[in-house]
């Protein structure tokens, strides 16, 4: 088994200490997700492991033939290369041959009668046979296609930024290294591509190390979590749900900002543990049982909730009304004859393919873009806060506290009390000792978090969010989601992040082709499930008809099923009782993280068994009703 390890790693950036004496190892088959607030050094750690950056101190150990492929957030591109030339831009014999073959193929397509090119292509085909390179070439096309890239003859200079990132991801995947390192791989991917990538990485036989804001992706792919916090690296076995549970217990036992953060992670845990599937099916019994399992975690009630209940500007009954609005760019319709009345308390997610007009609609609502036809009515009390994708101009020499105080010195809570700018900075994960830091010393993610806080400090009552999850870490998103839970105004979000949309939105604007905007009432996961079901139905309609049976006999329980039915509820009760005992044992374990990890693993296995028993109970109950 190939293992990559580093010992006693220390890294500073300027005056800031990122890591201090951290040690870790990566084994075959491990899928490790890295979490931590922006600025803690997640991308720096990836760079050090990939050999793109040196640590100040630390020893690296791995086999001589150990290969690493790295997808950075900002890959470098030679824009003159075609997609396929870029895919095989490597010095390995197979990649060099495939690169020559693809180049000859393109040249021959442009000059099909050229005998020199024909002979060269024939020779290269023979070499491809000898090296068995056809599978690699076909795999490259498959991966590109799954990521939504199909015109292989295009040069990189002809692609958008998001398309280039997809090609870079495809190139990283086909190299099949011992260690695959991915920095925010889901950015610029649609739902189908993300699901394909999840399945690909779960089945990938070697090691994967990745940073992502997509918590469903993190939960589905990872079997280990690294958390970077206060210059240390904490390791947790299991996926994102297991991390949340162990994190809540660790913070409770260490009393780190006790009463604020620990309940936030428990709420997050209660959400993720129900699972996307449980929230999109009619098995209410399953959801209720999961809620009862989490009751032990919520023993302190609501007294520990993060106090993010800001009053905001007063919002009257009239918010926004769109009356048959239309918008085109270069004679291409983006929005056509669209009407909608926004009401106080609305939570609306905007979804659709890149370039379909989602951000344009936000710009229209914010008054930054004019419409070609129709009418927009804005209520007199409306105060809009707009978090945009574009980087805002900040005075780099200004200190954080000064930047926030430019918006407001304090902000009013719903109970009439006030909270200062410094307190708000702390609640947005900027410790008190950092408030005097000049903005130029912040990471890109920290600047985006500061920008978001400045918008909230302006006390808006209509909040427009354009892809907030692209720049914000999972911890900041958890704080934002907690804030939105009690926000009395209107929230309108453009996002491709399933988790964030499920937690914050109750209805969707779905941008279809040709300026068609459809309304959907429900969560994003429910929409995606129905979309999948519709696709299955369409395929079934296209399939040849199957001869129907004249009579359908009702199924009865077999002897084994009858015995299973008699015992299943008792077994479920035993599992739930053991889960309650595990919760108590975790609390008693204190800082014994070895014991906690064992208990977390046992709890995960028990929950899987309990979920299976719940599914069996539902199946058997339905079968009994048919008798």
MIMI-784479 format. One record per residue (C-alpha): residue in three letters; x, y, z negated. Coordinates in nm, 3 decimals. Layout:
BEGIN
ALA  X  Y  Z
...
***
This chain:
BEGIN
UNK  0.000  0.000  0.000
UNK  0.136  0.340  0.100
UNK  0.134  0.600  -0.177
UNK  0.215  0.972  -0.164
UNK  0.308  1.133  -0.496
UNK  0.445  1.457  -0.638
UNK  0.583  1.523  -0.987
UNK  0.610  1.841  -1.197
UNK  0.491  2.079  -0.921
UNK  0.504  2.451  -1.006
UNK  0.408  2.730  -0.766
UNK  0.378  3.107  -0.803
UNK  0.262  3.371  -0.557
UNK  0.408  3.706  -0.652
UNK  0.324  3.752  -1.019
UNK  0.044  3.492  -1.012
UNK  0.104  3.139  -1.142
UNK  -0.098  2.891  -0.932
UNK  0.023  2.554  -1.071
UNK  0.237  2.457  -1.365
UNK  0.397  2.111  -1.391
UNK  0.114  1.929  -1.214
UNK  0.162  1.567  -1.104
UNK  -0.054  1.350  -0.881
UNK  -0.059  1.054  -0.643
UNK  -0.268  0.968  -0.335
UNK  -0.330  0.601  -0.251
UNK  -0.470  0.433  0.059
UNK  -0.848  0.450  0.083
UNK  -0.884  0.742  -0.158
UNK  -1.115  1.024  -0.048
UNK  -1.019  1.319  -0.268
UNK  -1.217  1.643  -0.274
UNK  -1.051  1.951  -0.425
UNK  -1.263  2.206  -0.612
UNK  -1.183  2.530  -0.793
UNK  -1.273  2.894  -0.770
UNK  -1.121  3.103  -0.489
UNK  -0.767  3.213  -0.565
UNK  -0.668  2.910  -0.774
UNK  -0.448  2.772  -0.494
UNK  -0.650  2.497  -0.321
UNK  -0.522  2.581  0.028
UNK  -0.170  2.641  -0.107
UNK  -0.169  2.291  -0.255
UNK  -0.276  2.147  0.081
UNK  0.008  2.338  0.250
UNK  0.262  2.204  -0.001
UNK  0.148  1.843  0.046
UNK  0.148  1.885  0.425
UNK  0.502  2.029  0.416
UNK  0.394  2.367  0.550
UNK  0.499  2.544  0.231
UNK  0.754  2.474  -0.043
UNK  0.678  2.452  -0.414
UNK  0.901  2.638  -0.660
UNK  0.967  2.316  -0.850
UNK  0.857  1.959  -0.783
UNK  0.958  1.623  -0.638
UNK  0.785  1.455  -0.347
UNK  0.785  1.076  -0.295
UNK  0.644  0.876  -0.002
UNK  0.752  0.603  0.246
UNK  0.979  0.712  0.533
UNK  0.716  0.630  0.795
UNK  0.438  0.816  0.609
UNK  0.241  1.037  0.852
UNK  0.025  1.338  0.761
UNK  -0.219  1.529  0.983
UNK  -0.340  1.867  0.864
UNK  -0.640  2.079  0.969
UNK  -0.584  2.429  0.830
UNK  -0.851  2.699  0.807
UNK  -0.675  2.898  1.081
UNK  -0.505  2.660  1.329
UNK  -0.267  2.800  1.590
UNK  -0.366  2.756  1.955
UNK  -0.197  2.784  2.293
UNK  -0.497  2.924  2.477
UNK  -0.361  2.823  2.818
UNK  -0.404  2.451  2.736
UNK  -0.716  2.257  2.828
UNK  -0.900  2.074  2.552
UNK  -0.750  1.739  2.645
UNK  -0.397  1.881  2.677
UNK  -0.430  2.025  2.327
UNK  -0.573  1.700  2.190
UNK  -0.262  1.509  2.294
UNK  -0.004  1.781  2.220
UNK  0.225  1.543  2.034
UNK  0.562  1.380  2.100
UNK  0.442  1.022  2.052
UNK  0.482  0.808  2.370
UNK  0.107  0.737  2.402
UNK  0.007  1.102  2.354
UNK  0.273  1.221  2.604
UNK  0.148  0.971  2.864
UNK  -0.218  1.058  2.810
UNK  -0.133  1.428  2.839
UNK  0.037  1.368  3.176
UNK  -0.252  1.150  3.294
UNK  -0.518  1.408  3.199
UNK  -0.323  1.686  3.374
UNK  -0.294  1.481  3.694
UNK  -0.664  1.398  3.676
UNK  -0.759  1.768  3.662
UNK  -0.522  1.852  3.948
UNK  -0.666  1.570  4.162
UNK  -1.021  1.690  4.097
UNK  -0.919  2.027  4.242
UNK  -0.729  1.869  4.534
UNK  -0.880  1.520  4.594
UNK  -0.701  1.458  4.928
UNK  -0.350  1.512  4.791
UNK  -0.166  1.181  4.840
UNK  0.119  1.276  4.605
UNK  -0.130  1.328  4.323
UNK  -0.308  1.003  4.412
UNK  0.017  0.805  4.388
UNK  0.113  0.976  4.064
UNK  -0.227  0.899  3.914
UNK  -0.195  0.533  4.016
UNK  0.146  0.505  3.852
UNK  0.023  0.672  3.533
UNK  -0.277  0.438  3.523
UNK  -0.039  0.142  3.529
UNK  0.160  0.295  3.242
UNK  -0.165  0.349  3.050
UNK  -0.241  -0.022  3.096
UNK  0.104  -0.119  2.970
UNK  0.073  0.092  2.651
UNK  -0.296  0.012  2.602
UNK  -0.362  0.389  2.585
UNK  -0.718  0.376  2.719
UNK  -0.874  0.325  2.375
UNK  -0.696  0.634  2.241
UNK  -0.811  0.841  2.538
UNK  -1.171  0.719  2.506
UNK  -1.166  0.782  2.132
UNK  -1.062  1.143  2.191
UNK  -1.360  1.199  2.420
UNK  -1.596  1.030  2.174
UNK  -1.479  1.245  1.883
UNK  -1.503  1.565  2.088
UNK  -1.853  1.468  2.202
UNK  -1.968  1.394  1.845
UNK  -1.844  1.740  1.746
UNK  -2.044  1.904  2.024
UNK  -1.758  1.957  2.274
UNK  -1.811  1.796  2.614
UNK  -1.658  2.012  2.888
UNK  -1.304  1.880  2.854
UNK  -1.166  2.082  3.147
UNK  -1.215  2.416  2.965
UNK  -0.906  2.595  2.837
UNK  -0.892  2.694  2.470
UNK  -0.899  3.058  2.580
UNK  -1.252  3.002  2.712
UNK  -1.381  2.878  2.376
UNK  -1.530  3.067  2.082
UNK  -1.357  3.065  1.743
UNK  -1.596  2.801  1.611
UNK  -1.544  2.579  1.918
UNK  -1.165  2.600  1.880
UNK  -1.197  2.486  1.518
UNK  -1.400  2.183  1.633
UNK  -1.132  2.088  1.886
UNK  -0.864  2.125  1.618
UNK  -1.067  1.896  1.389
UNK  -1.101  1.638  1.669
UNK  -0.724  1.645  1.731
UNK  -0.653  1.590  1.362
UNK  -0.891  1.292  1.345
UNK  -0.756  1.103  1.648
UNK  -0.399  1.110  1.514
UNK  -0.514  0.850  1.252
UNK  -0.239  0.935  1.000
UNK  -0.171  0.781  0.659
UNK  -0.304  1.100  0.499
UNK  -0.569  1.318  0.659
UNK  -0.578  1.673  0.511
UNK  -0.882  1.888  0.595
UNK  -0.936  2.249  0.483
UNK  -1.307  2.340  0.514
UNK  -1.381  2.087  0.794
UNK  -1.760  2.151  0.798
UNK  -1.732  2.519  0.892
UNK  -1.883  2.574  1.239
UNK  -2.041  2.225  1.247
UNK  -2.413  2.163  1.286
UNK  -2.605  1.905  1.082
UNK  -2.561  1.616  1.327
UNK  -2.185  1.675  1.351
UNK  -2.151  1.697  0.970
UNK  -2.338  1.368  0.924
UNK  -2.116  1.200  1.185
UNK  -1.803  1.334  1.014
UNK  -1.926  1.210  0.675
UNK  -1.970  0.856  0.813
UNK  -1.632  0.872  0.991
UNK  -1.441  0.972  0.677
UNK  -1.619  0.723  0.450
UNK  -1.513  0.442  0.685
UNK  -1.162  0.584  0.742
UNK  -0.927  0.314  0.605
UNK  -0.646  0.549  0.495
UNK  -0.636  0.847  0.256
UNK  -0.830  1.172  0.297
UNK  -0.770  1.496  0.104
UNK  -1.009  1.783  0.167
UNK  -1.144  2.117  0.051
UNK  -1.508  2.201  0.128
UNK  -1.792  2.424  0.008
UNK  -2.051  2.171  0.131
UNK  -2.154  1.991  -0.189
UNK  -2.364  1.722  -0.016
UNK  -2.056  1.645  0.197
UNK  -1.837  1.646  -0.114
UNK  -2.076  1.412  -0.294
UNK  -2.118  1.171  -0.002
UNK  -1.750  1.141  0.099
UNK  -1.534  1.171  -0.213
UNK  -1.446  0.891  -0.454
UNK  -1.218  1.116  -0.658
UNK  -1.226  1.488  -0.742
UNK  -0.932  1.715  -0.821
UNK  -1.019  2.038  -1.000
UNK  -0.766  2.322  -1.013
UNK  -0.829  2.541  -1.317
UNK  -0.604  2.766  -1.526
UNK  -0.291  2.645  -1.339
UNK  -0.364  2.280  -1.421
UNK  -0.497  1.993  -1.212
UNK  -0.775  1.781  -1.364
UNK  -0.858  1.446  -1.202
UNK  -1.203  1.283  -1.210
UNK  -1.300  0.941  -1.076
UNK  -1.615  0.932  -0.866
UNK  -1.796  1.181  -0.647
UNK  -1.926  1.535  -0.704
UNK  -2.204  1.416  -0.937
UNK  -1.955  1.231  -1.159
UNK  -1.733  1.540  -1.161
UNK  -2.020  1.764  -1.272
UNK  -2.100  1.537  -1.563
UNK  -1.740  1.502  -1.679
UNK  -1.684  1.876  -1.624
UNK  -1.982  1.967  -1.843
UNK  -1.857  1.739  -2.120
UNK  -1.499  1.870  -2.095
UNK  -1.609  2.233  -2.112
UNK  -1.838  2.157  -2.405
UNK  -1.562  1.986  -2.601
UNK  -1.304  2.253  -2.522
UNK  -1.555  2.533  -2.596
UNK  -1.454  2.724  -2.280
UNK  -1.707  3.007  -2.255
UNK  -1.944  2.789  -2.449
UNK  -2.312  2.861  -2.401
UNK  -2.264  3.008  -2.054
UNK  -2.097  2.762  -1.820
UNK  -2.176  2.423  -1.972
UNK  -2.552  2.452  -1.916
UNK  -2.487  2.576  -1.563
UNK  -2.302  2.255  -1.478
UNK  -2.574  2.047  -1.644
UNK  -2.838  2.215  -1.428
UNK  -2.619  2.152  -1.125
UNK  -2.580  1.788  -1.229
UNK  -2.955  1.743  -1.271
UNK  -3.000  1.872  -0.916
UNK  -2.736  1.663  -0.742
UNK  -2.824  1.342  -0.926
UNK  -3.176  1.336  -0.781
UNK  -3.016  1.312  -0.438
UNK  -3.131  1.457  -0.107
UNK  -3.329  1.141  -0.027
UNK  -3.519  1.150  -0.356
UNK  -3.625  1.508  -0.292
UNK  -3.756  1.429  0.053
UNK  -3.962  1.117  -0.016
UNK  -4.291  1.057  -0.192
UNK  -4.137  0.842  -0.463
UNK  -4.228  1.081  -0.745
UNK  -4.171  0.807  -1.002
UNK  -3.804  0.797  -0.907
UNK  -3.767  1.171  -0.949
UNK  -3.943  1.168  -1.285
UNK  -3.723  0.885  -1.411
UNK  -3.407  1.070  -1.305
UNK  -3.533  1.380  -1.483
UNK  -3.584  1.180  -1.802
UNK  -3.231  1.041  -1.772
UNK  -3.095  1.397  -1.768
UNK  -3.298  1.503  -2.074
UNK  -3.008  1.405  -2.300
UNK  -2.784  1.651  -2.121
UNK  -3.030  1.934  -2.179
UNK  -3.062  1.892  -2.553
UNK  -2.978  2.256  -2.621
UNK  -3.280  2.385  -2.428
UNK  -3.266  2.713  -2.240
UNK  -3.071  2.913  -2.496
UNK  -2.744  2.849  -2.314
UNK  -2.853  2.964  -1.969
UNK  -2.622  3.205  -1.791
UNK  -2.782  3.545  -1.837
UNK  -2.811  3.655  -1.477
UNK  -3.167  3.790  -1.498
UNK  -3.102  4.133  -1.352
UNK  -3.400  4.364  -1.322
UNK  -3.336  4.490  -0.968
UNK  -3.518  4.783  -0.811
UNK  -3.898  4.770  -0.837
UNK  -4.059  4.609  -0.534
UNK  -4.411  4.702  -0.433
UNK  -4.665  4.482  -0.256
UNK  -4.545  4.600  0.085
UNK  -4.208  4.450  0.177
UNK  -4.138  4.397  0.548
UNK  -4.364  4.321  0.840
UNK  -4.250  4.223  1.189
UNK  -4.510  4.284  1.459
UNK  -4.444  4.111  1.793
UNK  -4.075  4.205  1.798
UNK  -3.847  4.114  2.091
UNK  -3.472  4.141  2.145
UNK  -3.251  4.054  2.441
UNK  -2.879  4.072  2.517
UNK  -2.776  4.107  2.883
UNK  -3.127  4.009  2.997
UNK  -3.109  3.691  2.785
UNK  -3.400  3.683  2.534
UNK  -3.292  3.613  2.175
UNK  -3.618  3.691  1.991
UNK  -3.948  3.710  2.176
UNK  -4.286  3.829  2.046
UNK  -4.214  3.725  1.686
UNK  -4.438  3.833  1.397
UNK  -4.408  3.771  1.024
UNK  -4.519  3.931  0.698
UNK  -4.262  3.905  0.415
UNK  -4.412  3.887  0.066
UNK  -4.257  3.949  -0.279
UNK  -4.082  3.632  -0.400
UNK  -4.026  3.485  -0.051
UNK  -3.725  3.254  -0.016
UNK  -3.655  3.205  0.354
UNK  -3.372  3.015  0.521
UNK  -3.280  3.081  0.884
UNK  -3.136  2.781  1.071
UNK  -3.044  2.700  1.429
UNK  -2.748  2.652  1.660
UNK  -2.464  2.905  1.679
UNK  -2.548  3.193  1.911
UNK  -2.924  3.140  1.886
UNK  -2.985  3.482  1.725
UNK  -2.991  3.415  1.350
UNK  -2.749  3.694  1.253
UNK  -2.919  3.925  1.502
UNK  -3.245  3.888  1.310
UNK  -3.069  3.980  0.985
UNK  -2.914  4.286  1.153
UNK  -3.262  4.390  1.272
UNK  -3.404  4.353  0.920
UNK  -3.113  4.558  0.782
UNK  -3.170  4.833  1.038
UNK  -2.833  4.775  1.205
UNK  -2.980  4.652  1.532
UNK  -3.266  4.806  1.731
UNK  -3.545  4.600  1.888
UNK  -3.652  4.613  2.252
UNK  -4.023  4.585  2.178
UNK  -4.262  4.552  1.886
UNK  -4.278  4.724  1.549
UNK  -4.115  4.688  1.206
UNK  -4.283  4.823  0.894
UNK  -4.072  4.862  0.579
UNK  -4.222  4.915  0.234
UNK  -4.135  5.240  0.057
UNK  -3.977  5.064  -0.242
UNK  -3.758  4.825  -0.039
UNK  -3.386  4.836  -0.124
UNK  -3.178  4.600  0.090
UNK  -2.853  4.433  -0.013
UNK  -2.675  4.275  0.286
UNK  -2.392  4.020  0.250
UNK  -2.244  3.999  0.600
UNK  -2.000  3.758  0.765
UNK  -1.768  4.045  0.862
UNK  -1.492  4.150  0.626
UNK  -1.572  4.486  0.469
UNK  -1.324  4.769  0.439
UNK  -1.184  4.785  0.088
UNK  -0.928  5.024  -0.052
UNK  -0.654  4.767  -0.110
UNK  -0.490  4.986  -0.376
UNK  -0.810  5.016  -0.581
UNK  -0.841  4.798  -0.889
UNK  -1.126  4.547  -0.918
UNK  -1.303  4.727  -1.202
UNK  -1.280  5.058  -1.014
UNK  -1.429  4.901  -0.701
UNK  -1.732  4.765  -0.893
UNK  -1.780  5.089  -1.087
UNK  -1.804  5.274  -0.756
UNK  -2.135  5.091  -0.714
UNK  -2.250  5.108  -1.077
UNK  -2.102  5.128  -1.428
UNK  -2.371  4.895  -1.558
UNK  -2.687  4.719  -1.449
UNK  -3.017  4.662  -1.629
UNK  -3.143  4.318  -1.730
UNK  -3.509  4.217  -1.728
UNK  -3.534  4.258  -2.104
UNK  -3.438  4.626  -2.071
UNK  -3.081  4.591  -2.199
UNK  -2.776  4.676  -1.991
UNK  -2.470  4.477  -1.890
UNK  -2.144  4.651  -1.801
UNK  -1.942  4.620  -1.481
UNK  -1.668  4.440  -1.679
UNK  -1.917  4.187  -1.815
UNK  -2.053  4.123  -1.466
UNK  -1.699  4.064  -1.339
UNK  -1.652  3.801  -1.610
UNK  -1.979  3.631  -1.517
UNK  -1.860  3.619  -1.159
UNK  -1.553  3.425  -1.271
UNK  -1.305  3.713  -1.296
UNK  -1.147  3.687  -1.648
UNK  -1.111  4.011  -1.844
UNK  -0.731  4.021  -1.811
UNK  -0.760  4.034  -1.429
UNK  -0.992  4.337  -1.402
UNK  -0.704  4.578  -1.350
UNK  -0.564  4.376  -1.058
UNK  -0.531  4.574  -0.731
UNK  -0.753  4.435  -0.455
UNK  -0.450  4.375  -0.230
UNK  -0.337  4.096  -0.465
UNK  -0.661  3.900  -0.434
UNK  -0.708  3.600  -0.205
UNK  -0.954  3.623  0.083
UNK  -1.214  3.423  -0.113
UNK  -1.172  3.643  -0.422
UNK  -1.231  3.955  -0.212
UNK  -1.552  3.803  -0.076
UNK  -1.668  3.720  -0.429
UNK  -1.596  4.079  -0.537
UNK  -1.787  4.208  -0.234
UNK  -2.089  3.991  -0.324
UNK  -2.085  4.123  -0.681
UNK  -2.080  4.484  -0.558
UNK  -2.395  4.413  -0.354
UNK  -2.575  4.264  -0.656
UNK  -2.463  4.556  -0.874
UNK  -2.654  4.789  -0.639
UNK  -2.974  4.623  -0.774
UNK  -3.138  4.533  -0.440
UNK  -3.488  4.386  -0.419
UNK  -3.443  4.237  -0.070
UNK  -3.126  4.028  -0.036
UNK  -2.992  3.932  0.308
UNK  -2.720  3.664  0.304
UNK  -2.531  3.574  0.624
UNK  -2.344  3.242  0.583
UNK  -2.244  3.301  0.218
UNK  -2.112  2.946  0.177
UNK  -1.839  2.996  0.441
UNK  -1.629  3.208  0.205
UNK  -1.746  3.133  -0.148
UNK  -1.626  2.841  -0.359
UNK  -1.867  2.589  -0.513
UNK  -1.844  2.746  -0.858
UNK  -1.932  3.094  -0.728
UNK  -2.218  2.945  -0.527
UNK  -2.349  2.782  -0.844
UNK  -2.347  3.124  -1.017
UNK  -2.521  3.282  -0.717
UNK  -2.785  3.008  -0.707
UNK  -2.850  3.057  -1.078
UNK  -2.893  3.431  -1.015
UNK  -3.137  3.369  -0.728
UNK  -3.350  3.141  -0.948
UNK  -3.473  3.443  -1.145
UNK  -3.439  3.709  -0.873
UNK  -3.780  3.872  -0.838
UNK  -3.728  4.008  -0.488
UNK  -3.706  3.855  -0.141
UNK  -3.412  3.638  -0.031
UNK  -3.343  3.575  0.340
UNK  -3.046  3.347  0.413
UNK  -2.869  3.241  0.731
UNK  -2.680  2.921  0.655
UNK  -2.595  2.573  0.780
UNK  -2.528  2.452  0.425
UNK  -2.791  2.190  0.334
UNK  -2.725  2.204  -0.039
UNK  -2.747  2.583  -0.069
UNK  -3.063  2.601  0.144
UNK  -3.232  2.322  -0.052
UNK  -3.165  2.503  -0.381
UNK  -3.259  2.855  -0.271
UNK  -3.521  2.841  0.008
UNK  -3.885  2.733  0.025
UNK  -3.951  2.793  0.395
UNK  -3.748  2.813  0.716
UNK  -3.724  3.012  1.036
UNK  -3.601  2.751  1.285
UNK  -3.437  2.907  1.592
UNK  -3.506  2.686  1.891
UNK  -3.396  2.736  2.251
UNK  -3.522  3.024  2.465
UNK  -3.603  3.267  2.182
UNK  -3.851  3.031  2.019
UNK  -3.869  3.074  1.640
UNK  -4.075  2.816  1.453
UNK  -4.190  2.839  1.091
UNK  -4.143  2.543  0.859
UNK  -4.277  2.525  0.502
UNK  -4.054  2.306  0.287
UNK  -3.687  2.240  0.216
UNK  -3.410  2.205  0.473
UNK  -3.362  1.836  0.385
UNK  -3.734  1.773  0.442
UNK  -3.709  1.948  0.779
UNK  -3.407  1.739  0.881
UNK  -3.576  1.417  0.772
UNK  -3.888  1.497  0.976
UNK  -3.669  1.590  1.272
UNK  -3.496  1.251  1.247
UNK  -3.830  1.071  1.220
UNK  -3.958  1.255  1.529
UNK  -3.651  1.144  1.724
UNK  -3.717  0.782  1.619
UNK  -4.080  0.811  1.728
UNK  -3.975  0.955  2.065
UNK  -3.740  0.662  2.121
UNK  -4.014  0.420  2.023
UNK  -4.251  0.580  2.275
UNK  -3.990  0.536  2.549
UNK  -3.935  0.170  2.460
UNK  -4.125  -0.101  2.653
UNK  -4.457  -0.199  2.492
UNK  -4.453  -0.496  2.258
UNK  -4.743  -0.738  2.257
UNK  -4.951  -0.677  1.945
UNK  -5.067  -0.952  1.719
UNK  -5.441  -0.995  1.715
UNK  -5.445  -1.038  1.339
UNK  -5.209  -0.910  1.072
UNK  -5.194  -1.128  0.767
UNK  -5.148  -0.954  0.436
UNK  -4.827  -1.042  0.261
UNK  -4.839  -1.192  -0.086
UNK  -4.569  -1.206  -0.349
UNK  -4.352  -1.514  -0.333
UNK  -4.276  -1.710  -0.650
UNK  -3.935  -1.535  -0.677
UNK  -4.093  -1.192  -0.625
UNK  -4.360  -1.265  -0.887
UNK  -4.089  -1.353  -1.137
UNK  -3.892  -1.041  -1.037
UNK  -4.204  -0.825  -1.091
UNK  -4.255  -0.968  -1.439
UNK  -3.895  -0.888  -1.544
UNK  -3.811  -0.567  -1.358
UNK  -3.962  -0.311  -1.596
UNK  -3.779  -0.462  -1.893
UNK  -3.451  -0.449  -1.704
UNK  -3.514  -0.086  -1.609
UNK  -3.579  0.003  -1.973
UNK  -3.255  -0.170  -2.078
UNK  -3.061  0.027  -1.815
UNK  -3.214  0.356  -1.928
UNK  -3.136  0.274  -2.292
UNK  -2.772  0.199  -2.207
UNK  -2.750  0.526  -2.011
UNK  -2.869  0.715  -2.319
UNK  -2.605  0.535  -2.528
UNK  -2.335  0.629  -2.274
UNK  -2.431  0.996  -2.304
UNK  -2.388  0.977  -2.683
UNK  -2.055  0.793  -2.648
UNK  -1.926  1.059  -2.408
UNK  -2.007  1.333  -2.656
UNK  -1.834  1.139  -2.934
UNK  -1.529  1.074  -2.714
UNK  -1.416  1.436  -2.751
UNK  -1.102  1.498  -2.544
UNK  -1.032  1.128  -2.479
UNK  -1.060  1.166  -2.101
UNK  -0.946  0.808  -2.040
UNK  -1.250  0.678  -2.229
UNK  -1.474  0.937  -2.065
UNK  -1.363  0.822  -1.718
UNK  -1.449  0.459  -1.807
UNK  -1.791  0.568  -1.933
UNK  -1.854  0.784  -1.624
UNK  -1.775  0.485  -1.398
UNK  -2.007  0.257  -1.601
UNK  -2.279  0.522  -1.584
UNK  -2.240  0.552  -1.206
UNK  -2.276  0.176  -1.160
UNK  -2.578  0.166  -1.390
UNK  -2.748  0.449  -1.202
UNK  -2.692  0.266  -0.873
UNK  -2.850  -0.050  -1.020
UNK  -3.137  0.152  -1.165
UNK  -3.201  0.321  -0.832
UNK  -3.208  -0.019  -0.660
UNK  -3.452  -0.152  -0.921
UNK  -3.674  0.152  -0.871
UNK  -3.682  0.086  -0.497
UNK  -3.768  -0.280  -0.562
UNK  -4.038  -0.180  -0.814
UNK  -4.196  0.051  -0.553
UNK  -4.180  -0.220  -0.285
UNK  -4.334  -0.488  -0.507
UNK  -4.606  -0.251  -0.637
UNK  -4.710  -0.163  -0.281
UNK  -4.713  -0.532  -0.187
UNK  -4.938  -0.611  -0.484
UNK  -5.182  -0.339  -0.378
UNK  -5.216  -0.506  -0.035
UNK  -5.329  -0.836  -0.185
***
